[in-house]
Amino acid sequence: MTDEEFARSMQLIAKKDKSGLHHIYEEYGLWIYRTFFSAVRSRQDAEDLTSDFFLKLWQKPEGFRAGSGHRAYLAAIAHNMAVDLLRSRGRLASLQEPPEAADDAPDPSRVDEDVEGGMLFRKALDTLPPAESEIIGLHIGMELTFREISEALKIPLGTVTWRYQNAIKKLRQAMEGGALG
């Protein structure tokens, strides 16, 4: 969905036309759910947050400013909602990349290698400070640009790139150096 298509959908929502919300949900529903699931690690909470997220879009369409980057706007809302839930429960965590749904059956010869590599990566990711882990999740997992991350988290672009570079360096060292074994 382009920024223009998103803006048109938000205009429809402002006019209380449910087709606008439907278009956004069709395009981003799974992405939003995965974002919440990776943060809260609970299917029920992720489902509830996803419902609340789209209800929030419906109730407050005026919050979106056309031309400001719709993916960053969506990520900021999701981030804030997840943080609010986790804070309310006293277990603030960072957003991390959710597991991707497989489109076809895995190759049995690669399953062990993939699982081991994934476990090692997850373990390495867990060693990062939350601020760095969050940026890794937003950039790699959610495919946001550094500028979109900067806007979503309301931190300077230079800070985003610096944290990302530090995180990648630490992940490489942890995975190559066997520091996790």
C-alpha positions in Angstrom: 0.0 0.0 0.0 1.4 3.4 -1.0 1.3 6.5 1.3 -1.4 7.9 -1.1 -3.6 4.8 -0.8 -3.2 4.8 2.9 -4.2 8.5 3.1 -7.3 7.8 1.0 -8.2 4.9 3.3 -7.8 7.2 6.3 -10.0 9.8 4.6 -12.7 7.1 4.2 -12.4 6.2 7.8 -12.8 9.9 8.8 -16.1 9.8 6.8 -17.1 6.6 8.8 -16.7 4.5 5.6 -15.7 1.0 6.9 -14.1 0.1 3.5 -11.1 2.3 4.4 -10.5 0.4 7.6 -11.0 -2.9 5.7 -8.3 -1.9 3.1 -5.8 -1.1 5.9 -6.7 -4.3 7.8 -6.2 -6.4 4.7 -2.8 -4.9 4.0 -1.5 -4.7 7.6 -3.5 -6.9 9.9 -1.1 -9.7 10.0 1.9 -7.4 10.3 0.3 -5.6 13.3 -0.5 -8.9 15.0 3.0 -10.1 14.5 4.4 -6.9 15.9 2.2 -7.3 19.0 3.0 -11.0 19.4 6.7 -10.4 19.2 6.4 -7.8 22.0 4.0 -9.4 24.4 4.6 -13.1 23.6 1.0 -14.0 24.1 -1.4 -14.9 21.4 -4.5 -13.7 23.4 -2.8 -10.3 24.2 -1.6 -9.9 20.6 -5.2 -10.6 19.3 -6.7 -8.1 21.8 -4.1 -5.4 21.0 -4.7 -5.9 17.3 -8.4 -5.4 17.7 -7.8 -2.3 19.9 -5.3 -1.0 17.3 -7.8 -1.1 14.5 -10.5 0.3 16.8 -8.1 3.2 17.6 -7.6 3.8 13.8 -11.4 3.9 13.4 -12.0 6.3 16.3 -9.1 8.7 15.7 -8.3 9.0 12.0 -7.4 12.6 12.4 -4.1 11.4 14.1 -2.6 10.6 10.7 -0.9 13.4 8.8 -0.7 12.6 5.1 2.9 12.7 3.8 4.4 11.6 7.1 5.0 8.0 6.2 2.2 5.6 7.0 4.3 2.6 8.0 6.1 4.7 10.7 2.7 6.0 11.8 1.4 2.4 12.2 4.6 1.2 13.9 4.5 4.1 16.4 0.9 3.3 17.4 1.7 -0.4 17.8 4.9 0.3 19.7 3.1 2.6 22.1 0.2 0.2 22.7 2.6 -2.7 23.4 4.7 -0.6 25.7 1.6 0.5 27.6 0.4 -3.0 28.1 3.8 -4.3 29.2 4.3 -1.4 31.6 0.8 -2.0 33.1 1.9 -5.5 33.8 5.4 -4.6 35.0 7.1 -6.5 32.2 8.4 -4.1 29.6 10.1 -5.9 26.7 11.4 -4.8 23.3 9.8 -5.4 20.0 11.6 -8.3 18.2 11.2 -10.0 15.0 8.3 -12.5 15.0 8.7 -15.9 13.4 7.7 -15.9 9.8 4.9 -18.2 8.7 6.1 -20.8 6.3 4.5 -20.9 2.9 5.4 -24.5 2.3 6.8 -27.5 4.2 10.4 -27.1 5.5 13.2 -29.1 3.9 13.9 -31.9 6.5 17.6 -31.8 5.8 17.8 -28.1 6.9 15.5 -28.2 9.9 18.1 -29.0 12.5 20.5 -26.4 11.1 17.8 -23.7 10.9 16.5 -24.4 14.4 20.0 -24.3 15.8 20.9 -21.1 14.0 17.6 -19.5 15.0 18.1 -20.4 18.6 21.6 -19.0 18.5 20.4 -15.8 16.9 17.5 -15.5 19.4 19.9 -16.0 22.3 22.3 -13.4 20.8 19.4 -11.0 20.3 18.4 -11.5 23.9 21.8 -10.2 25.1 21.3 -6.8 23.4 20.0 -3.9 25.4 16.3 -3.4 24.7 16.8 -0.2 22.7 19.2 -2.0 20.3 17.0 -5.1 20.1 14.0 -3.0 19.3 15.7 -1.3 16.4 16.9 -4.6 15.0 13.3 -5.9 15.2 11.9 -2.8 13.5 14.5 -2.7 10.7 14.9 -6.3 10.0 11.7 -7.8 11.1 9.3 -5.1 10.2 11.4 -3.7 7.3 11.1 -0.1 8.4 13.7 2.3 7.1 16.0 4.1 9.7 14.0 7.3 9.0 10.7 5.5 9.7 12.1 4.1 12.9 13.4 7.5 13.9 9.9 9.0 13.4 8.1 6.1 15.1 10.3 6.1 18.2 10.8 9.9 18.2 14.6 9.6 18.4 17.2 11.2 16.2 18.1 9.4 13.0 21.8 9.3 14.0 20.8 7.5 17.2 18.9 4.9 15.3 21.7 4.1 12.9 24.3 4.1 15.7 22.2 1.7 17.8 21.7 -0.5 14.8 25.4 -0.7 13.9 26.3 -1.4 17.5 23.6 -4.2 17.7 24.8 -5.8 14.5 28.4 -5.7 15.6 27.4 -7.3 19.0 25.3 -10.0 17.2 28.2 -10.9 14.8 30.6 -11.2 17.7 28.2 -13.3 19.8 27.4 -15.6 16.9 30.9 -15.9 15.4 32.8 -16.0 18.7 30.6 -18.7 20.3 30.2 -16.4 23.3 26.8 -17.9 23.8 27.8 -21.5 24.1 
